[in-house]
């Protein structure tokens, strides 16, 4: 009987322990363990050996709202979600797209960025390109190794020019050697601002992609707390302030032509 009671007690302890919500764990610990790449400007990167960027500032603000300190780890993207699943950190903030496949393994916060492919055009160009169809017979610049080339070539009739990086095709666009360029809507304000060229964001193209903060399933209290922290930052204007610092716009809103 004594052995039975001891076994039952141990079973009860195991069930109770396994049911501990992540929110209780981080509150007791006093830190929120966060994974980023640390090599992905302007989202997260090192400047003078100090981790900075949009997602680093956002993570610190979220941790403060929850009542703990942010503790960062850097990881290669290829190993990041596996590390999350293994319990190396509590969350990942690294532009993780919310997909049905990933939702089978992880829970996600509400989306904090919305993006889509978007055209880049010259400030003084009076032509209006509303879609890739409008670029038939025109020259379109984009980076090597992206899927944007496949998207553009599928339309047909577009003279697609590929470049080693954004600096090269943006320079050609500013000099009217190409008619437009294509990149992710989130990166356009940053790279245009950095190059200081007379360019602007054109029409967004394709479907909106949503990124959120993944964490291990089965933590409803933590999910509610994280979403509340995010909503509070948005309601008080802190999210928009951080976003505009890095992107000149609120990236939680759908992209629009400028």
Secondary structure, DSSP 8 states (H G I E B T S, - for coil): -HHHHHHHHHHHHHHHHHT--HHHHHHHHTEEEEEE-SEETTTEEEETTEEESHHHHHHHHHHHHHTSEEEEEE--HHHHHHHHHTTS-SEEEEEEE--HHHHTTEEE-S--EEEEEEEEEETT------SGGGGTTSEEEEETT-THHHHHHHH-S-EEEEESSHHHHHHHHHTTSSSEEEEEHHHHHHHHHHHT-SEEEEEEEEEEEEEEEEEESS-HHHHHHHHHHHHHHHHHTHHHHHHHHHHSS-TTS-----
